[in-house]
Amino acid sequence: MMLSYADSARGAIIESIKRRLLIFDRSLAIIVGLIMLLGCLAVASAAMDYPGRFEGHLRNIAIGIMVMWIAAVIPPQKLMRFALPIYLAGIGLLVAVAMFGLVKNGARRWLNVGVIIQPSEILKLALPLMLAWYFQRREGMIRWRDFLVAALLVLAPVALILRQPDLGTAMLVLSSGFFVIFLAGLSWRFIIGMMISGLASLPLVWSMLHDYQRGRVMTLIDPTSDPLGKGFHIIQSTIAIGSGGLIGKGWLNGSQAHLEFIPERTTDFIFAVFSEEFGLLGNAVLLVLYLMLIGRGLLIAANAPTLFSRLLAGAITLSIFVYAFVNMGMVSGILPVVGVPLPFMSYGGTAFVTLSLAVGTLMSIQRHRKLVQT
């Protein structure tokens, strides 16, 4: 009898542990895991001349998985309570960066809080979280004034990030906020009007850009005008992509990367390394994985039970799409170089953890969906 009771208790404990460990959404976990695996192959090749870089990438993956698990455990209802404090903390950190942040390559983007962090990365998730919380509170009575308030909540961090200056991150934060506002019911007529106004204001925007930002746009139009300077990045990355051919040169055999023609090859330009070594077929596999990730995220958003979780899941998913599209676009030479990492492929601590937190939040929304409905 005692043995039977002990076996029953042991079985209950094991089952409890399984439930806590196996909380990941299976589809998302498999897709993200495969992208991480491809990323490990690319970083291992690109980091051959960077001692400790690949080990650091594995450490970032381990931290990212831990953060993803924690985020998947937290119910969206509890996450919603922290929306305002997290947003205000993010704004406070951006102000701290402006006052006494670390300067690298002429940009003040980092903060030393015992470890080096980039607070602007936090806003990529804190902003849509804040906006989803705000619209949840206004559910059923959303008026044009609420969209105006939401726009102000978006512009505050974007303005602080632009001062650093960091155009790429500012664009990503702006897009994450716009997606929430759009999904909350922003009128198409207003969006079209804003697009027309944006096009009309391009001369003013051009005059406000920094010299290096103008240089990136001009380089996009004609990279051969400065082949050894501003056009070097795009020229070498497109050569690497083209030289990969159909099946690639093989893992660890990419000449452009190993002869150090590709700059920032472990971070922003990791896609060029991957393309050269795995070719068009490898790129097709990677694109399919990203499309599956986006599709799964949108399905989670469509089935979410509350306005808060729908807006948050939709914004997170579309933001990941923007990450991938902008990175592949700039490496391929169809978009300006703005310093955006490729999700779960590029080496990088803060960005990797932020993306892992975002995917973990998607998993939480899916995991707690039935609990909310019942």
N, C-alpha and C positions, 0 to 999 in steps of 0.2 A: 504493500500500500504506500509506504514511504517512498519506495523506488519509483512508483507510478507518479506520485506527486512531484518528485524531483525532476523526472523526465518532462512532465507537463510544464513545470516552471522554466526548465532549461529551454524547451521549445518555444515558450512565450517570449523569453528574452531574445533568442535568436531571431524570431519573427519580428520583434520590435526593432532590433538592430538592422535587419534587412530593409524594413520600411524606411528607416532613417537614412540608410546609405543609398538605397536605390530609388531616390526621389526624382532623379533627372527625367525629364521628358525623353523617352527613348529615341524618337525621331530626331529631335534637336541635338541630343547628345551624340548620336552617330554622325550626323552631318558635321557638327563643329569638330568632333574628334578627327574626322578624316581631313578636314581643312588644316587642323593643327599638325597632323602627320605630314601633309605636303609641305607645310611651313617649316617643319623640322628639317626635312630634306633640303629645302632651299637655303635655310639659314646655315645649316652645317656646311654646305658648299661655299656660300658667300663669306662665311666667317673663318675660313681656313687661315687667313693672315691676321685674325683678331683673336689672340689668346684669351680664353675665358668667355668669349661672346656667346658661343653655343651653349655652354653651361649656364650662362645667365639667362638664355632663352628658355632652357628647360626649367629653370627656377621660376621664371615668369609664368610658364604654363602651370606649374604646380600651384603657385599662388592664385592664378586665375581660376583653376578648377575649385580650389577651396572657397574663393569668393563666390563663384557660381553656385556652389552647394549651399552656402549660407543664404544667398539671395533666394534660392528656390525654396528654402524652408520658411522664410518670412511670408506670411499671408499678405496679399495686396491691401487688405483693410488696415493692417498695422503699418505697412509701408506708407500709406496715405497720411497717417498721423505725423510722419517725419518730413513730409514734403516741404512745408514752410521752413522749419529749422535747417534742413539741408540746403535749400536755396539761399537762405540768408547767410549761412556759413560759407557757401561758395562765393557769394558776392564779397563777403568780408575777406576771404583769401585773395580774391582778385585785387581788392584795394591794397592788401598787404604787399602783393607783388608789385603794384605800382609805386609803393612807398620805399620798400627795401628788398625787392626781389633780386635774384642773381642775373647778371648780364652775360650772355654768351652770343658771340657773333653779332653784336649790336642789338640784340633783342633781350628784353627783360620779361621772361616768361616763367621762371622757376623760383621756388621758395624752399629754403632749408629749414625743415622742422624736425631735425634729427636725421631725416632722409630727404633726398631731393625729390620734390613733387612738382607737377605742373597743374596748378589749380584749374586752369581753363578746361582740362579734360573732365573734371568733376561736373561742370555745367552741362556737358553733353547729355547727362542723365538727370541732373538736378533740375534743369529747366523744364523738360517735358513732364517730369514728376510734379513740379509746382503748377504748371498750367493744367494738367489733368485734374489735380486736386481742386483748382479754382473753378473749372467748368463743372466738376461734380457737385460742388456746392451751389452752383447756379442752374443745375439741371431743371429743365422744364420752364425756365424763365430767362433764357439767354437772350440778351438784347445787344444792339450795336455797341453800347457803352462797354459791355463786357469784352468785346473784341479789342476795343481801344485799351482797356486795362491790360489785357493779355499782351498787346503789342508793346506796351511800356515795360512789362516784365521781361520781354525778350530783348528790347533795345538796351536795357541797363547792362547786362553782362557782355553783350556784343560790343558795345562802345568801349568797355574796359579792356576787352581782349584785343580790339583793333589798336588800342594805344600801345600795346606791348612791343612792336606790332606783330600780329599773327593772323594774317588774312585767312589762311586755310582753316584754322580752328574756329575763327569767327564765322566763317561760312557754314561749318558743320553745326555749330550751336544755333545759328540763325535758322538753318533748315530744320533742325529738331523741334524748335519752337513753332515754326510755321506749320509743320505737319500736324501738331496738336490743334492749332487754331483752325486749320483746314478741315480736319476730321470732326471738329466740334460744330461745323455747319457754316463756315464762312462762305458767303455768296460768290458764285463764279463770276458774276458781273464785277464784283469788287476786285477779285483776283486779276481779271483781264485789265481792269482800269489801272491797277498797280503795275502790271507788266508794261503797259503803255507809258505810264509815268516814269517807270524805271528806264526804259529805252530813251525817253526824252531827256532824262537827267544824266545820261552817260558822259557828256562833255564835262559836267560839274564833278562827277565821280572821278573822271580821269585826272582832273586838276588836283584832286585831294589825295590821289595815290602817292605812295612813296616812290622814289626813283627805282628801287629794286623791283617793286611791283609792276611799274610800267615796263621795265626791262623784260619781265617774264612774259607779258602780253606780246611785246614786239618779237621776242624770241620765238613764241608760239607761231606767229605769222611767218617768220623767216629765220629758222635757227641757223642757217648757213651764213647769215650776216655776221655772226660772231662765233665761229666754230670752235675756237679754243677758249672762249669765255662763257658768256651767258647761254650760248646755244650748245655747249658741250654735253650737258646732261641729256637733253632730248635726242641729240644726234647719236650718242653712244647707246642709249637705251633702245632706240628704234633699230639700230644695227644689231643689237643682241637679240631682239625679238625676231627680226627677219632671218638672222643666221641660224635660228633654231630649226627652221624648216618644218617638215611634217611631224617628225618623231623626236627632234631634238638631238643634241650632241652627246647626250648621256650624262648621268649624274656625276658631278665633280669634274666634268670635261668642258665646262663653259669658258672659252678663252677670254671673252670680254670681261667677265667677272674676275678671273684669276690673274689676268694681266692688269687689273686695276683701272680699266677704262670706265667702268660703271661706278659713279659716285654714290655714296649712301646706299650701298648695295645690300646691306643687311636690314635696312629700315624702309625708307620710302620707295626705293627702287628694287625691292625684292622680286617684284613681278618680272622684271627684265631678266634676272638671274634664272628664275623658274622657267621662263619662256625659252631661253637659250638652251637649257639642258633637257627640257621635256617637250619642246616643240608645240605645234598646233594641237596635237592630240592631248597633251597635258593641259594646255589652256582650256580645251573644250571640257575636260573633266572638272577643272576648277570652276569654270563658269556654271556648269550644271549643279555643282555643290552649292554655290552661292544662290542660284535660282531656287534650289530646294529649301535653303535656309530662309530666303525671303518668303517663299510660298507657305512654309510651315508657320512662320511668324504672323503672316496675314490671316491664316486660318485660325490661329489662336486669338487674334484680335477680333475676328468676326464672331467667334463663339463666346467671347468674354461676357460675363453676366451683368457688369456694371459699366456706366459711362466712364468712370475713372480708369478701369482696367482696359477697356476698349481703346481709349485715347492713348494711354501709355504704351500698350502693346503695338498699336499701329505706328506710333511715332518712333519707337525703338526699331521696329522692323524696317521702316522706310529710311531711317538714319543709317542703318547698316548698309542698305542699298546705295546710299549716297557715298559712304566710305569707299565701297568697292568700285563704284562707277568712276568717282573722281580719281582714285589712285590709278586704276587701269587706264583711264583716259589721259592722265598727265604723263604716265610712263610711255604710252603709245604715241604721244605727240599730238593729241586732239584737244587737250585742255592745258592751260598754263600749269607750271610746276608750283604747287601751293603747300607742299609738305603734309600730305595726308597718308597715314599708314594703311596697309592692306589688312583688313580684319583677320585676326588669328593667323596671319602669315608673317607680318613684319615683326622684327625685334623691337621691343620697347616695353617699359614697365607700366607706366601710368595708363597709356592707351590700352594695353592688353587687359589690365585689371578692369578698366571702365567697360570695355566690350564684354568681358566675362560677367560683370555685374548686370549688364543689360540683358544678356541671354539668360542668366539666372532669374531675372525678373520675369521674362517671358515664361520660363518654366513654372514659376510660382503662380502666375496667372492661370496657366493651364491646369496645374495640379490642384488648385483650390477652387476651380470652376464649379465642380459638382457639389462641393461643400456649401458654396454660396447659394446655389440654386435650390438646395434642399433645406 
